[in-house]
């Protein structure tokens, strides 16, 4: 499976910057001679409304390197073993009602009866089920800003993208959640199935309008678990700062990360300011 599979999850749980409408920023450390840049992405977008501004395309051509959350996204494969439990089954932790709900969904979407579903997914991690639920509800034709950047680099015969994280570290984030929280995430998504596409379209509309306050407001309504917010947003933001500082010491880098990581008190932009970086919004 390609890493894009995982991006689907991370794109829907991030929230957008709440202090300004700009998605693209120039950043420069106090000891640096070259400017770098950071762009807030929506990892997956409906092909009919795909957004890739000209200024972003120009930067991809001109910077020394492009850094994504995970580098070389087009060719990064997920080890199937990372999506399976080494022992036990999360299905045994579900109530009879929850099992029935999952099996009803599987009968319609996966064309599996109850016995087939349990046989095929008894060792699956909740994350895999969560991904399948999302994939079946989103538009059939999606495009990725990250992949577009890599295609531009390939056309220029430049090295492909580098990464702030690995696929293994991203999957480990989900594994770090208590099993109860993982199951709750799956069952909540299943219960709100009719809202998946609606919420995706709303997020996309706000993104296309650079209405980041609205995106923040809408998506933060769904993040009620403090540990979830800490692990998936705040901790990752903090971990990236030292990497950004080191990578930009002598090179011009374009960073492209989920737009939700930019804003807020513990967002990347504010953390960069605290590190002495000058940050300047770029009008798109």
N, C-alpha and C positions, 0 to 999 in steps of 0.2 A: 504494500500500500504506500502511496505517496504521502509526504508530509502535509500536503494540502488538506488531507483528511483531518489532521489535528488543528490546523488553522481555523477550520469551521467552528470548532469549540471555542478557541481563544478569541475569535473575532466577535462572538456573540456575548461574551461575558465581560469584555472591556467597556469602559465608559469614557466619554469624551471630555476634553479640557473645558474648564468652567470659567476661565478668566478672560478669554478673548476668542475671536472667531477665526484666527489664522491657524491653518494646518501645517504651514511650512515656516521654519525658523532658521535664521543664521545664528550659530553659536561660536563663541571664541573664548578660549581660556586666557587667563592673565599673562601667561608666558608663551603664548602661541602666536606665530606669525601668519599662519594660514587659517582662514575661516572654514568651519564645517557647518553642516546643516542637519536638521531633524524634521522629518515629515510624519504626520499622523495618518496612518492608513485605516481603511476599512478592508480587512484582509480579503473578503469575498464580496463581490457586487454583482447584481443582475447585469448580464451582458448588454441589455438594451440601455442601461444607464451608467455604463462604466465611465469612471472619472479618472483621468490621468492628465493633469495640467501641463501645458507647454514648458513652464518654468521648471517643473520637476523633471521632465524629459531632458532638458538642457543640462541640469545638474548631474543627472546620471552619466551624461557624456563627458562632463568636464572634471568631476572630482577624482581624487586618487583611488577611492574605493567606495563601494556601497555595502552597508552593513544592515542586515535584517535581524529579526528576532532569531531566525534560524537561517544559516547560510546555505546557498546552493539548493534552494527549495525544490527546484524541478527534479533533481536527481537524488534527493534524500529519501531513503526508504525507511519504513517503520518495520522493525523486527516484530513479526506477528506474536512472538513469545511475550512481548511487552504488553500485549492486550489481553493476555490470559493469566488466570490465577495459577500459582504453583500448586496450591492445595485448596480443598474446600470448594464451595460454590456460593455465590452471593444469593442465588435463587432460594437457598434454604433459609435465608434470613428474611424472606418476604412473607407477608401474610397471604392467606388464600385469595383474598380480594385483589391484592397487588399482583399475584401470579396470574389470575384470571384477566386482569386488565392488560398485562403484557402479552399474554397469549392471544387475546382478542385483537390486539394491534398487529402481532406477528402474522395472524391468519390473513389479515387484509393486506398488509404491506410486504410481508416476506413469503406469503403463500405457504405457510407452515402450520400444521396442526399443533396441538399442545405437546404431544410426545416428541414431535420433530424439533420444536423450539427448545424444549428442555434438553434434548440430546445434543443439539448443536451449540447451545449457549450456556450449558451448565458450568463451564470453566471460564467463561468470558468475564472480564472485568466490567463493572457498571459503566465505565467510560465508553466502552465499545457500543453498548446498547444506546447510550445517550447520543452518540454520534450518528447511529443509524436512524434514530428518531428524527434528528435534525435534518439529515440529508434527504429524507423522504418528504419533508415538508417545504423545503426551499425551492426556488426556481430551478428548472432543469439546466439552464445555461448560465453559468457563473464565470466571472473573470477575476483574476487576482492581480493587484497592483505589484505585488512582489515578483510574480512571474513575468510581468511586463518589463520590469526593470532588468531582469536577467536576460530577456530576449534582446533588449537594447544593447546590453553589454556584449552578448554573443555576436550581434551584428557588427559591433566595433572591434570584435576579436580581442576583447579585454578579458581579464580574469573574472570569474563569476563572483557572486556575492559572498561575504563573510557573515558570521553570526555572533550575536550576543549570548545565545544559549544553544543547547543541543536538543534534539527531539527527545532524547532520554530524560533530560532535566525537566522538560515540559510535561511529559507523561508522569514523571515522579511527583509533580505538583498535585495532580489529581489523586495519585495513590496516597499522598500524605493526608488527605482528608479522612476523617473518621468514616468507617463503612456506612454508618447510619446517614451521614451527610451525603455520601455518594448516592445511596439509594434514594434519598429524599429528592435529590436533584433529578434523577431519572423519572421518578413517579410524578413530580411536579410538572415536568416537561410533558409527560404523557397526558396528564389531566388538563393541560392547557394547550393541547395540540392545535386547536383551531386558531390560536393566537400567534403561533410561531411565524407564519408567513406575514401576518399583519405587523408584528413587531419588527421583523426584518425590513419590511418596506418603509416603516416609519423611521427606523434608524437610518436607512439609506437616504430618504428624503431630507432628513435633518443634516446628514453628512454633506449631501450635494449643495445644500444651502449654507454650509459652514455654520449651521446652528448648533454649535457645540454645547451651549448651555442646555438646550432642549434634549439633546442626546444624553447628557449627564443626568438630567432630571428623570428622564424616562427609564434608563437602564439601571440607575441606582435604586429604583423602587424594587428591583428584583434581587438586589444583593442585601440580604438580611443577616447573613452569618458573618460576624466580625473576623473569625478565623479565615474564612474563605476570602474575604477582602484583603486581609493581611498577606496571605500566601500568594494570591494571584495578582495582586496589584502592588501594594506598598513594598513588600520584600523584594520583588523583582526589580522595581524601580531603583531601590537603593543599591542593589547588586550591580546594576548597569552603570552607575555613575563612575565608579573607579575604572571600569573598562572603557567608557567613553573618554575619560580624561587621558588615559594611557594611549588610546588609539589615535587621538587627535593631537598628540604632542608634536608630531612633525609632518602629519599628512592632513589633507582635506578629505573628510569622510562625510558621506550622506547616510544618515541613519534613518531607517524607516521602521517604525514600530506602531502598534495599535494606538489609535488616537487617544484612547482612554488613559494611556500612560503619561500623557503630557501634562494634564492639568491637575489642579488641586494642591493642597498643602504638601502632600507627599508625592506629588507628581514630578516627572523628570525635569520639567522646566524650572520649577521652584528649587529642586535639589541642585541643579546646575548653577543657579544664581547663588546659592549658599556656598558653592565651591569656587565662587569668584568668576564664573563665566558671564560674559556679556551675551544677552539673547535679544535678537531683533526679529519681530514678525515680518514676513514677506507677503505682500499682497498677491493673491492668486487671481 
